[in-house]
């Protein structure tokens, strides 16, 4: 019996050490030390990359994944999640990781680094990526950015709104999404805050704005989905411009009579990026790094623009791709984050504040 207990103890210790070694091997791989040829070879050995928050219909990810499979023979799966859910999954699974790479809002990049969830890889395009769009060690790199916009079903509103103030003068409901989880929804609140004198570190005007709509019974708490938009269940939705354009064109293809308008709020709007996070615990970390490499390539950047997103690198877009984007005049009062630390701090409590100061007053 004593020998049996000893054997079992040794087995448990060995399993623990093996688990720790697996986690450490993933999180300590020096991806930046590899040549591109070495990375490609190791990624092909991985043969698979599982992503989160990178579905085919968001920013044209589908074409990027298809091309990665065709070029390198690497298969792909995705499970769509919010930015917060992606990091929570990486944290909960750790050494038992099932996912390799995620796409999260700009403010979640530093959070992933702080929590030890990100692996560093700069890509071969490092020098052409703006300083504001990357972590100095390559733990996160923004691939594309968007501008907060309003997608409007003109058949459901009295007057098509061009501003936050116009919405206050209407009677229709407004859909924002889940501010407790989704980066897109949080940036709608930030845009409203800036429009009424707030900032990244002063979100109160944005909360006050949506609280007014909630008190009027005009805050739609349903899911912000393409299906609901297509059914005509949403009058005004706050979306990144690339999502709004994508949803509009898909709806029009199925229903040419749909009367949809996209406007950037005229007072102010925020522009924010999305960054890939390579899971530090990934069992296929080389395939994940190669995916980031391709996303930052000219081809990958053009693919994102085909999905209506603004590429972070200064690449020449084909004329037909450029023509898909909104008129540049609409972006006159839009701006990038100017206080990243302030926004990071605000994001930590915004979900709770939204519940307490907005949802609690919804009718």
C-alpha positions in Angstrom: 0.0 0.0 0.0 2.8 2.3 0.9 4.6 1.6 -2.4 1.3 2.2 -4.2 0.8 5.6 -2.6 4.4 6.5 -3.5 3.9 5.5 -7.1 0.6 7.5 -7.2 2.4 10.5 -5.7 5.2 10.3 -8.3 2.6 10.1 -11.1 0.8 13.2 -9.7 4.1 15.1 -9.4 5.1 14.2 -12.9 1.7 15.3 -14.3 2.0 18.6 -12.4 5.6 19.2 -13.8 4.5 18.3 -17.3 1.6 20.7 -17.1 3.8 23.5 -15.8 6.4 22.7 -18.5 3.8 22.9 -21.2 2.5 26.2 -20.0 6.1 27.6 -19.6 7.1 26.4 -23.1 4.2 28.2 -24.7 4.7 31.4 -22.7 8.5 31.6 -23.1 8.9 30.8 -26.8 10.9 33.6 -28.3 8.9 34.1 -31.5 10.9 37.3 -32.4 14.1 35.2 -32.6 12.8 33.1 -35.4 13.3 33.9 -39.1 10.2 34.0 -41.2 11.1 30.7 -42.9 11.6 29.1 -39.5 8.2 30.4 -38.3 6.4 29.2 -41.4 8.0 25.7 -41.1 6.9 25.4 -37.4 3.5 26.8 -38.1 2.9 24.2 -40.8 3.8 21.6 -38.2 1.1 23.0 -36.0 -1.3 22.6 -38.9 -4.2 24.4 -37.1 -5.1 27.7 -35.6 -8.1 28.2 -33.4 -9.2 31.9 -33.0 -11.8 33.7 -30.8 -13.6 36.9 -31.8 -12.5 36.7 -35.4 -15.6 35.4 -37.3 -15.8 35.4 -41.1 -18.3 38.3 -41.3 -16.3 40.7 -39.1 -13.7 42.9 -41.0 -13.6 40.2 -43.7 -11.7 37.7 -41.5 -13.2 34.9 -43.6 -11.0 35.8 -46.6 -7.9 36.1 -44.5 -8.4 32.6 -42.9 -9.1 31.1 -46.3 -5.9 32.5 -47.7 -3.8 31.3 -44.7 -5.2 27.8 -45.3 -4.5 27.9 -49.0 -1.0 29.3 -48.6 0.2 27.2 -45.6 -2.2 24.3 -45.2 -3.2 25.5 -41.8 -6.8 24.8 -40.9 -8.9 27.2 -38.9 -11.8 27.5 -36.5 -13.3 30.4 -34.7 -15.7 31.0 -31.8 -17.1 34.5 -31.7 -16.7 36.3 -28.3 -16.5 39.7 -26.8 -13.1 41.1 -25.9 -13.6 40.5 -22.2 -14.8 36.9 -22.8 -11.7 36.2 -24.9 -9.3 37.2 -22.2 -11.4 35.4 -19.6 -11.2 32.2 -21.7 -7.4 32.5 -22.0 -7.1 33.0 -18.2 -9.5 30.2 -17.3 -7.9 27.6 -19.6 -4.2 28.5 -19.2 -2.1 25.4 -19.8 -5.2 23.6 -21.1 -5.6 26.2 -23.9 -7.9 25.3 -26.7 -7.6 28.7 -28.5 -4.5 30.3 -30.0 -5.2 33.9 -31.0 -7.9 36.5 -30.4 -8.9 39.9 -31.7 -9.7 42.4 -28.9 -10.4 46.1 -28.5 -7.5 48.4 -28.1 -8.0 49.0 -24.4 -7.8 45.2 -23.8 -4.3 44.8 -25.2 -2.5 46.2 -22.1 -4.8 44.2 -19.9 -3.8 41.0 -21.6 -0.1 41.9 -21.1 -0.7 42.7 -17.4 -2.4 39.4 -16.9 0.4 37.4 -18.6 -1.9 36.2 -21.3 -0.1 37.5 -24.4 2.9 36.3 -26.3 5.2 38.8 -28.1 5.7 38.7 -31.8 6.6 41.9 -33.8 6.1 40.5 -37.3 8.4 41.5 -40.3 6.3 44.6 -40.8 7.2 46.2 -37.5 8.9 49.4 -38.8 5.8 50.3 -40.9 3.4 50.0 -38.0 2.7 53.4 -36.3 4.1 53.7 -32.7 0.6 54.4 -31.3 -0.6 51.1 -32.7 1.9 48.7 -31.0 3.3 47.5 -27.7 7.0 48.2 -27.7 7.8 44.5 -27.4 5.1 43.3 -29.7 2.7 41.8 -27.2 -0.1 43.5 -29.0 -0.3 45.1 -32.4 -3.3 46.9 -33.8 -4.2 45.6 -37.2 -7.1 47.9 -38.1 -9.3 50.6 -36.6 -12.8 51.9 -36.9 -14.9 54.9 -36.2 -18.1 54.9 -34.1 -21.0 55.4 -36.4 -24.8 55.2 -36.5 -26.6 52.7 -38.7 -30.1 54.0 -39.2 -33.2 52.4 -40.6 -34.7 55.5 -42.2 -38.1 53.9 -42.4 -38.3 53.8 -38.6 -37.3 57.3 -37.7 -39.0 60.7 -38.2 -35.8 62.4 -39.2 -32.5 60.7 -40.0 -30.1 61.7 -37.2 -26.7 63.1 -38.0 -25.7 63.7 -34.4 -26.1 62.6 -30.9 -28.2 65.6 -30.3 -30.5 64.7 -33.2 -31.2 61.4 -31.5 -32.4 63.2 -28.3 -35.0 64.9 -30.4 -36.4 61.7 -31.7 -38.9 59.1 -30.3 -37.4 55.9 -31.7 -35.3 53.4 -29.7 -31.5 53.2 -29.9 -29.4 50.0 -29.7 -25.9 50.0 -28.2 -25.0 46.5 -27.3 -23.6 45.1 -24.1 -21.4 47.8 -22.5 -20.4 45.4 -19.8 -18.5 43.2 -22.2 -18.2 44.6 -25.8 -15.5 47.0 -26.8 -17.7 48.4 -29.6 -20.5 49.3 -27.1 -18.1 50.9 -24.7 -16.7 53.1 -27.4 -20.3 54.3 -28.2 -20.5 55.6 -24.6 -17.0 57.2 -25.0 -18.1 58.9 -28.2 -21.1 60.3 -26.5 -19.0 61.5 -23.6 -16.6 63.4 -26.0 -19.6 64.9 -27.9 -20.8 66.4 -24.6 -17.5 67.6 -23.2 -16.2 64.5 -21.6 -13.0 62.5 -22.4 -11.4 59.1 -22.0 -10.9 59.8 -18.3 -14.4 61.5 -17.9 -17.0 59.2 -19.1 -19.9 60.8 -17.1 -21.4 62.8 -20.0 -21.7 59.6 -22.0 -23.4 57.8 -19.1 -25.7 60.8 -18.6 -26.6 60.8 -22.3 -27.7 57.1 -22.4 -29.4 57.4 -19.0 -31.6 60.1 -20.6 -32.6 57.6 -23.3 -33.1 54.9 -20.7 -35.4 57.1 -18.7 -37.4 57.9 -21.8 -37.8 54.2 -22.5 -35.8 54.5 -25.7 -32.9 52.2 -24.9 -33.2 48.9 -26.8 -31.6 46.3 -24.6 -32.0 43.5 -27.2 -29.1 41.9 -29.0 -27.3 44.1 -31.6 -27.3 41.6 -34.4 -27.4 41.6 -38.2 -30.5 39.4 -38.0 -32.4 42.0 -36.0 -31.2 44.7 -38.3 -32.4 42.8 -41.4 -35.8 42.2 -39.8 -36.3 45.9 -39.2 -36.3 45.5 -35.4 -33.6 48.2 -34.9 -34.1 51.9 -35.7 -30.7 53.2 -34.8 -27.6 51.2 -33.8 -24.2 52.3 -32.7 -21.6 50.3 -34.6 -18.0 50.6 -35.8 -18.2 52.0 -39.3 -16.8 48.8 -40.8 -19.6 46.7 -39.2 -22.2 49.2 -40.2 -21.1 49.2 -43.8 -20.8 45.4 -43.9 -24.3 44.9 -42.4 -25.8 47.5 -44.7 -24.5 45.9 -47.8 -25.4 42.4 -46.8 -29.0 43.5 -45.9 -29.3 45.4 -49.2 -28.1 42.4 -51.2 -31.0 40.4 -49.7 -33.5 43.2 -49.6 -32.7 46.1 -52.1 -35.7 48.0 -50.8 -34.1 48.4 -47.3 -33.7 52.1 -46.5 -30.4 52.2 -44.5 -28.2 55.2 -43.8 -24.8 55.4 -42.1 -23.7 58.6 -40.4 -20.7 59.4 -38.2 -22.0 61.6 -35.3 -21.2 65.2 -36.3 -20.2 66.5 -32.9 -17.5 63.9 -32.2 -16.7 60.2 -32.6 -13.9 58.0 -31.4 -11.6 56.0 -33.6 -10.1 52.9 -32.0 -8.2 49.9 -33.0 -8.4 46.1 -32.6 -5.4 44.1 -31.8 -4.5 40.5 -32.1 -3.5 38.7 -28.9 -1.5 35.6 -29.3 -2.4 33.3 -26.4 0.7 32.9 -24.2 -0.5 29.4 -23.4 -1.2 28.3 -26.9 -0.3 24.8 -28.0 0.0 26.1 -31.6 1.8 29.3 -30.9 3.7 29.3 -34.2 0.5 29.1 -36.2 -0.9 31.9 -34.2 2.2 34.1 -34.8 2.1 33.3 -38.6 -1.6 34.4 -38.6 -0.6 37.7 -37.1 2.2 38.0 -39.7 -0.3 37.5 -42.5 -2.8 39.9 -41.0 -0.2 42.7 -41.1 1.0 41.9 -44.6 -0.2 44.0 -47.6 -2.6 41.2 -48.5 -4.0 40.9 -45.0 -4.4 44.7 -44.7 -6.3 44.9 -48.0 -8.5 42.0 -46.8 -9.5 44.1 -43.7 -10.3 47.1 -46.0 -12.5 44.8 -48.1 -14.4 44.3 -44.8 -14.6 48.1 -44.5 -12.0 48.5 -41.8 -9.2 51.0 -41.9 -5.8 49.2 -42.2 -3.2 50.3 -39.6 -0.4 50.2 -42.2 -0.2 52.6 -45.1 -0.9 50.2 -47.9 -2.2 51.2 -51.3 -5.8 50.0 -51.6 -7.4 49.0 -54.9 -9.8 51.6 -56.3 -12.8 49.3 -55.8 -11.9 48.7 -52.2 -11.4 52.4 -51.5 -14.8 53.1 -53.0 -16.5 50.9 -50.4 -15.5 53.2 -47.5 -17.5 56.3 -46.3 -16.8 59.7 -47.6 -13.8 61.2 -45.7 -15.8 64.4 -45.0 -17.9 62.4 -42.5 -14.8 61.9 -40.3 -14.0 65.6 -39.8 -14.7 65.5 -36.0 -13.5 61.9 -35.4 -10.3 61.3 -33.5 -8.1 58.5 -32.2 -7.8 57.9 -28.5 -5.7 60.6 -27.0 -5.5 59.3 -23.4 -4.9 55.6 -23.5 -4.1 55.3 -19.8 -7.3 57.3 -18.9 -9.4 55.0 -21.1 -7.8 51.9 -19.7 -8.7 53.1 -16.2 -12.2 54.0 -17.2 -12.8 50.7 -18.9 -12.1 48.9 -15.6 -15.3 50.3 -14.1 -17.4 51.2 -17.1 -19.4 48.0 -17.0 -20.5 48.5 -13.4 -21.2 52.2 -14.0 -23.4 51.3 -17.0 -25.4 48.9 -14.9 -25.8 51.3 -12.0 -26.3 54.6 -13.9 -28.0 53.5 -17.1 -29.6 50.0 -17.1 -31.1 50.7 -13.6 -33.2 53.5 -15.2 -34.3 51.6 -18.3 -38.1 51.4 -18.9 
